Each structure stands twice: as structure tokens, then as C-alpha cells.
Amino acid sequence: MGALPPVPRQLPPVFSPLSGRDAELERVGEMLRPSQGALPLAAIVGRAGVGKSELALHAAHRAAAGFPDGQLYIDLRAGELRPADVLGRFLRALGLTSLPQGLEERSALFRSTVAGSRLLVVLDNAGPSPGVWPLLPGAAPCAALVTVRERPVGLPDRQVLRLDVLGERHAADLIVQDIGAARAAREPEAVRTLALQCGGLPLALRIAGARLAARPRWRVETLVAQLADSRTALDALTHGDVEVRASLDVSYAALSPPARMLFRRIGLLGCPQVAPWLAAALSDADPSDGVTGPLAELTDASLLRRTAGGRYGMHDLVRAFAEERANAEESREQRAMTVERACTALLALAERVHERHYGGFFTMLRGKGTATTAITAGLADRLIGERPIPWLDEERATLLAAVRQAHAHGLDELCWNLAMTAVTLFEAYGHFDDWRSVTETARRACVAAGNARGEAAMVYSLSSLLLFEQRYTEAGPLLQDAIRLFGDIGEIQGRALALRNLALVERVGGRAEAALTRYAQALPLLRAVGDRAAEAHVLVNVAAVHLESDRPGEAEPLLERALATFRAEGVPRGEAQALTRIAELALRRGDAARAKDAFAEAAAIVAAVHDRIGEAYVLHGLGEAQAALGQCGQAEATLRQALALAVRLGERHIQGRASLSLGLLLSGRGDPEAAGHLRTSHELFAGMGAERWRARAAEALAR
């Protein structure tokens, strides 16, 4: 009697517990159970390093008892191995020695040999699906488990498990497995940060844990610092001959040329997410069509992930690799052209948002000689939709990245133009840190390039930011610098706008006549350049000075002229500002009903244009009107709403005014809470140098 054929037990060992994959492990087990004679097949799909092989081996070992006739295993090296050679190895493992040469013959012999057997075939790291099919058994009770980066063509959903990265808790657990619970407990926040930096990618987490385990004197924070710098992140995730870079390189090499190009360029721009229009701009494609093919290919390869709103996200590690490939494969000139295309498209969209938000290109300095773009006003409107400012807020990270890259690639004119146009968003939503960041970046770019107009514009923008932050004493010297810089190059509009803002500094400081002088200097300059909206804005502020100086008769005609101009020019924010002043004038005259109506009209406008800071001012005025009408309960609720919004936006001036009004309202009924609001108001106005308002708060406190 001859020897029995061998029973292959080829599964490689597993060395560590599986973390965070309980549900997936159960799902694979279910997929491997026989069903109505068809071949049970489980395809685990996911990007390199996501843990497909680890999950497959755990699942295979768990299921091995159900396949007593053996388990065959092969690492297909992403399709490098010839299917005929793989079948030769399988057939020899099953005891056959005389083998046919052709692929079809070997595949048929393999199916015949294993027919009726309870055998599990594990095909790890498979390439494209055509190379996999000849390696599969024909039917149950055999089963097959395949790991592959892209979903095999023709498989139904019930046979496919798409494996994603680990969640934060389980990602941290992998690090703890390697470095020990005691060491992790000494730096829990650093462990959490490291897990986030690794993006939940098991390969990255294992390398990070191995590096720390091999260096017991290192703090976890040391590796965190290395990963925080995109230039060293991939080097930091290398241990022995295992590295994240190599796994990403395999995925990258499998892409088509258009997908590789888009991948590099997304990394070059440095955005955490990209919209299809931006992907098109990076690829020099039609922005209205997008680049659906390459985007889909990158998503299927798990190098991009689809996010809410139809955008595409890229993890920091993947982006660092993409940037590496861009620097290695494209010249500096090519990289600069890519950044220029993206920035120019973004600028066209941001300018369209400004135009729709303000009703035109008013009160804004614009750069000259920037490159053309395929984004027309009509296309911009289709992309932006009906809510321009919220749309631009969704692109805020893109704006910040674009300004950084424009600076890095010597595109100074685009850099300051983007920074200036982005103020439309920053001032509406109170993104003051972002405002400062992009403006300082653009200022450095202009100074380095000798761009005097851009430098002056950025000095002016920084001073405007200080005004929004109510840091009036700091804004004054910067405004003087801007006026001088604009004067040196003969820039009339910039000088006029800076004079207008300097007048506000004088006004807040209690120097009413000096403020009127500055406004008088700005008005003819604004008329000369045709900036009617800025001219109307000055009229509103001159009227405010007259109101504050108890000259309502002089304020009224100025406000009516300003309102008519704003309406004629289609400037809704300006219209709301004029209506707010008209409402304040009505309050001054004791006509609270008219004031309430005007505030309500202004409220509808600021809500429509998503002007959150304007909303805080209007709510404050509406609360005062309600109080004047004796509607004290409504007034208190409205003033508290205005105060909460001002605090949330960091808008200290209206926070101080709302606190003052609320304190006065509450003190009228003897509420002990009043004193706290009045003190807060006094401290805020004193801190920002608003002397006139500080005096009012001090008077209220002294009562």
C-alpha cells in the first residue's frame, strides 16, 4: 500500500493578538462557511499596511479546524508570481510530482485534485483579479481567502470585506502591546497623538511600536516630534527593513499615470482634503468635469478616502509620501506651475464669493497680473451654490495651504491676493488666527520679492485685523505704516482705506474731531478711484461720530445717502450697517418702534449673507430696542443671545456693549447678576482702549 498524500499545513504563524478587528474576524468566518455548493470566498480589500494579511491569517487559523484536509498559503507579491508557478507549488504540496506545463492544464488538475476535499486556500497579497481565478478551487467544501488592494472584478458584496484603518482606541492598543502598559501610562497623551499620527494604519503603528520598544530610553514624545514634521515622518516610520514608505510605493506604482500625477499634486498642495474642482485644477483639467477617473482610482487604492460633501481626504503620512514623489519626479518649475494653477482657480472662486457677499469688488485691494484660469463667473456660481460664505468656509484649509504653497514657490502676487481675498471669510466668521497666519505669510513673501504694493496691502490687512480684535492702540502705528507705504508707491485706494481705518482708531479713543479729519481726507480719494461702497461706509462712520457727539441732525442725511448708495450698488452688508445706524438714531430720538423695525430688517440681511459678527451687532441693537419698548423679557433673551454669539466669535467690542446693556437692564430690577456684567464691560473696554465706552461702563458701575 502506497503512502497517504501529505496534508498541507502552510499557514504562517501569528505572533500577536488582533486588536480592533472582532467584527471583521466574525465576518470573514461567516464568508468561509459553505453555502449551497458554491465556493465560499472571502476577499479582504484594502490599502497596503492596513492589516489585510494579519486579519486573513487570524481568520484562517481560527477556521483551520473546519478544513481538515489542509490549508494552502502563498504570498503572491501583488501579482509578481506566475499563476502557473503557484499552481505547481500547490500541486506538489498535495503530493503530485508529474505536472503539466500549461496554466490551464495545471488549473484543471488542481481543481480535480481538491474536489470534495475540505481544503482552505489563502492567497495573500494578490494582484489584479485575472491572475487569481486559476488558483481557486472549484466549489465547496473547499474555501478560499484572498487579500488584495483593489476589489476583484465581478465579486458580489457578500464576498468582499473592505478593511479600513483602526479607530483611535484600538490604534493606541497596538502601540501599548509593543511598549508595555506601564510605559504608555506615563505618556498617555503622547500615545494618543502617536496613534493619530499613524492614521490608524496597523503597519505604521507596528513600526512605531517596534522603534519605541527597541529604544526603551526614548520618550514617546520623541517619536511624536519626528512624525510632526512631514520631511522626517516617513523616515521615522522605518524599522529594520520594514517601512511605511515601501508599502505606499507599492500602491503608488500600481496606479495609472494620470492617477499618479494627481496623487503627487495633491500631496504638493498640502491640503487635508480636496474637492473635485481643485483636483481638476491640479491636473489642468476642465474644472466643470473634474477628474473622476483618477479620483476613483486613488479611492479604490485607499490612497484617498471619500468624505462628506463629495470631497476627498488624504492622511498626513500618505500626503508626506505624495509630496516626496512630487519633489522627486517633477522639476521646481513644474511644481510652481501646479501650485499657480491651483491658487489661481481658488482665487477666482474666493473673489466670486467676495463679489457676491459685498455686491462687488468694493473696499478691497486686488493684485495685478495674476494668471488666467478656466473658472468663469458662471462656473464659480455653480460650484459655490447659494451660500457663498459657508462654501468658502468649507475651503478654509485649502486657502491656508494655498497661501503657504504660493509663498514656498515664489508666487508673491498670488500669495498676497489670496490672503487679502480670504479676509472676506475671516471677518465674517471671526477666524482671526487664520487671518493673522495667512497675512503674515503673504507679507514675508512680498518683502522677500520686493513687492511693495503687496507688502503695503498686508500691513493694512494686519491693521484691519487688530481693529476687528479691538486692539486699537496697536492698530494705529500699523495704519500709519500702511499710509506711508501706500503713499510711497502712489496707491490711492489703499491709502484711502487706511485713512478710513485710522479714523476709527481716533474715534474709539474719544478724539471725535481727529476722526472727522481722517474721514474727510479719505472721502475724496475714494471718490477718485470710484469705490462708492467704501465712500458710503465712510459716510456711515461719519454719521456715527455725529451720533456719539449728540448731533443726530447731522447724522441722518449721511445715513440716508449711505443707505441709498449701498442699495444702488448692491452691497447687502453695507446696507445692514447703514440700517443699524439708522435704528440707533431712532433709538436716540425715542422712536423704539422704528428702531426695532430697522434692526429686524438688518437682521434679515446679515442672516442671508451669513455675517456672524454683523448678527451679533444687530442682536444687541434689537435687544436695546425691545428694552426701550418695555419688552424686558424679550430684551434680556436677545441681549444674552448677542452676548453668547460675541463670546463665541471673540468679538470683544460687542461683547462689552452687550454686557453693558444687559447689566443696565438687570440692575433696573435689582438683579445681583447686573454688577458682574457691568464689571466685565468695564474691563473689556479698558483693555481695548475704548475710552468713551469705558467711561459709560464706569458710570453705570458707580450708580
Buried (B, 14 or more C-beta within 10 A) or exposed (E): EEEEEEBBEBBEEBEEEBBBBEEBBEBBBEBBEBEEEEBBBBBBBBBBBBBBBBBBBBBBBBBBEBBEBBBBBBBBEBBEBEBBEBBBBBBEBBBBEEBBEEBEEBBBBBBEBBEEBBBBBBBBBBBBBEBBEBBBBBBBBBBBBBBBBBBBEEBEEEBBBBBEBBEEEBBBBBBBBBBBEEBBEEBEEBBBBBBBBBBBBBBBBBBBBBBBBEEEEBBBBBBBBBBEEBEEBBBBBBBEEBBBBBBBBBBBEBBEEBBBBBBBBBBBBBBBBBBBBBBBBBBBBEBBEBBEEBBBBBBBBBBBBEEEEEBBBBBBBBBBBBBBBBBEEBEEEBBBBBBBBBBBBBBBBBBBBBBBBBBBBBBBBBBEEBBEBBBEEEBBBEBBEEBBBBBBBBBBBBBBBBBBBBBBBBBBBBBBBBBBBBBBBBBBBBBBEBBBBBBBBBBBBBBEBEBBBBBBBBBBBBBBBBBBBBBBEBBBEBBBBBBEBBBEEEBBBBBBBBBBBBBBBBBBBBBBEBBBBBBEBBBEBBEEBEBBBBBBBBBBBBBBBBBBBEEBEEBBEBBBBBBEBBBEBBBBBBBBBBBBBBBBBBBEEEBBEBBBBBBBBBBEBBBEBBBBBBBBBBBBBBBBBBBBBEBBEBBBEBBBBBBBBBBEBBBBBBBBBBBBBBBBBBBEEEBEEBBEBBBBBBBBBBEBBBBBBBEBBBEBBEE
